[in-house]
């Protein structure tokens, strides 16, 4: 059973200069086990068109915040 770590996605969004709603939706997709290339190609509607680099930055920032 996994443990949930609460992080401030607003801070992540601010630091990356991205809208909070896009960051939240991207984190949900990543947490569901979707890969960055999959999200970039097939979930543009959910992320608001974020590119692969932006999604990787979100992934890295959230990973560091959860560590």
N, C-alpha and C positions, 0 to 999 in steps of 0.2 A: 504494500500500500504506500503510495507516494505522499510526500508532504507538500503542502502548498506554501509558497513563500510570497508574501505580499510585497509588491514593489510599486513604486510611484510611476505609472506610465506617463503621467503628465510631465514629470521631470525628464523622462526619456524623450518624449516628443519635443519638449523645449530644447534639450541639448542637441537634438538632431535637426531642429528647425522643420519639423513635420507636424501636420495636424494630428491632434490627439485621437480622433476617430479612426484615422487610417492606421495609426500605431496599434490601437486596441484590436482592430479587426485582423491585422497582420499577426499579432501575438496569439490571438485565438487560433488562427490557421496553423501557425507553427506548433502550438501546444497540442493541436489535434494530430500532429505527426506528418503534416505536409512538408515537403522539401521546398527549398528556396526556388529552384527552377520550376517546379510544379506551380507554386503560387504565382510566380512571375508570368508564366505562360497562360495558365488556365483560371486564375482568380483575380484578374485585373479589375473586374467589377467590384470585388470585395475590398481590394486594397486602394481603390481610387487611382489605379494606374502606376503604383510605385514600381520603380525598376529594380533589377536584381541587386544592385549595389545598395540601394536604400533598404531593401528587405534584409540584406546581410548586416547592415549597420544596426538595424533594430534587433536582429537575432543576437548579435554580439553584445549590445548594450544590455539587453534583458538577461543574457547569460551571465554577464559580469555582476549585475544587480542581484541575481539569485545565488551567486556563489558565496 
